[in-house]
Amino acid sequence: MKQIITALTLILLSSAAWAEEFIIKDIRVEGLQRISAGTVFNYLPVKIGDELTENDVRGIIRSLFKSKYFNDVQVERDEGVLVITVSERPAISSIEFIGNKDLDSDELLKSLRQIGFA
């Protein structure tokens, strides 16, 4: 529910910021860690050479949120460059140990945190 509210807020805010249309000269994606830029480009409803409108901005945000790869999507303009800043969702949302009898589960979780796997 929080993500839906965030998406709607971003769509409304982005609409207010895009009073003027422009031709996309380049597209830059920032914030990627695991997902490839090519994957993002496949979800975009626009391409270089298109005229970007308010509806396109809403479409970009909707499309990237629908991919379920991102927690946050921001769309900005830098001269003729469309800048898309994303925050990826975690690849692992929870860890559950089943059938573990030999080792203490809390100690396993502690060890995983120590190596950055939390």
C-alpha positions as CSV (number, residue, x, y, z in Angstrom):
1,M,0.0,0.0,0.0
2,K,2.9,2.3,0.8
3,Q,4.4,1.8,-2.6
4,I,1.1,2.6,-4.3
5,I,0.9,5.9,-2.4
6,T,4.5,6.7,-3.2
7,A,3.8,5.9,-6.9
8,L,0.7,8.1,-7.0
9,T,2.5,10.9,-5.2
10,L,5.4,10.8,-7.6
11,I,3.0,10.8,-10.6
12,L,1.3,13.9,-9.3
13,L,4.5,15.7,-8.4
14,S,6.1,14.8,-11.8
15,S,3.0,16.2,-13.6
16,A,3.4,19.6,-11.9
17,A,7.1,19.7,-12.8
18,W,6.7,19.0,-16.5
19,A,5.0,22.1,-17.8
20,E,7.1,22.0,-21.0
21,E,7.6,19.2,-23.5
22,F,11.1,18.5,-24.9
23,I,12.8,16.2,-27.4
24,I,14.7,13.4,-25.7
25,K,18.4,13.6,-26.8
26,D,19.6,11.0,-24.4
27,I,18.4,8.8,-21.6
28,R,20.5,8.2,-18.4
29,V,19.5,5.7,-15.7
30,E,21.0,6.2,-12.3
31,G,20.9,4.1,-9.1
32,L,21.2,0.7,-10.7
33,Q,23.0,-2.0,-8.7
34,R,21.9,-5.5,-10.0
35,I,19.4,-4.7,-12.7
36,S,20.9,-3.9,-16.1
37,A,20.2,-0.6,-17.9
38,G,19.0,-2.6,-20.8
39,T,16.2,-4.1,-18.7
40,V,15.1,-0.6,-17.7
41,F,15.2,0.6,-21.3
42,N,12.9,-2.4,-22.2
43,Y,10.3,-1.1,-19.8
44,L,10.4,2.5,-21.0
45,P,7.5,3.7,-23.1
46,V,9.7,6.3,-24.7
47,K,13.0,6.4,-26.6
48,I,15.6,8.9,-27.8
49,G,14.1,11.2,-30.4
50,D,10.6,11.2,-28.8
51,E,8.9,14.3,-27.6
52,L,8.4,13.8,-23.8
53,T,5.1,14.9,-22.4
54,E,3.5,14.8,-19.0
55,N,1.7,11.6,-19.9
56,D,5.0,10.0,-20.9
57,V,6.4,10.9,-17.5
58,R,3.5,9.2,-15.8
59,G,3.9,6.2,-18.1
60,I,7.6,5.9,-17.3
61,I,6.9,5.8,-13.6
62,R,4.0,3.4,-13.9
63,S,5.9,1.1,-16.2
64,L,9.0,0.9,-14.0
65,F,6.9,0.3,-10.8
66,K,4.9,-2.4,-12.6
67,S,8.2,-4.2,-13.3
68,K,8.4,-4.8,-9.5
69,Y,12.2,-4.2,-9.6
70,F,12.1,-0.8,-7.9
71,N,11.0,0.8,-4.6
72,D,11.4,4.3,-5.9
73,V,11.5,5.9,-9.4
74,Q,12.2,9.6,-10.1
75,V,12.2,11.3,-13.5
76,E,14.1,14.5,-14.2
77,R,15.3,16.5,-17.1
78,D,18.8,17.7,-17.5
79,E,18.8,19.9,-20.6
80,G,17.8,17.4,-23.3
81,V,18.7,14.4,-21.3
82,L,16.0,12.3,-19.6
83,V,17.4,11.3,-16.2
84,I,15.7,8.3,-14.5
85,T,16.8,7.6,-10.9
86,V,15.8,4.3,-9.4
87,S,16.1,2.5,-6.1
88,E,16.1,-1.2,-6.5
89,R,14.1,-3.6,-4.3
90,P,16.1,-6.0,-2.3
91,A,16.7,-9.3,-4.0
92,I,16.1,-11.2,-0.7
93,S,13.4,-9.9,1.5
94,S,13.6,-12.5,4.3
95,I,15.5,-15.6,5.4
96,E,13.9,-18.6,7.1
97,F,15.7,-21.7,8.3
98,I,13.8,-24.9,8.1
99,G,15.0,-28.2,9.5
100,N,18.0,-26.6,11.2
101,K,18.8,-28.7,14.3
102,D,22.6,-28.6,14.6
103,L,23.2,-24.8,14.6
104,D,21.5,-22.0,16.4
105,S,19.4,-19.9,13.9
106,D,20.2,-16.7,15.7
107,E,23.9,-17.3,15.4
108,L,23.5,-18.1,11.7
109,L,21.6,-14.8,11.1
110,K,24.3,-13.0,13.1
111,S,27.1,-14.5,10.9
112,L,25.2,-13.6,7.7
113,R,24.8,-9.9,8.9
114,Q,28.6,-9.8,9.7
115,I,29.4,-10.6,6.1
116,G,26.9,-8.1,4.7
117,F,24.2,-10.6,3.8
118,A,21.3,-9.0,5.7
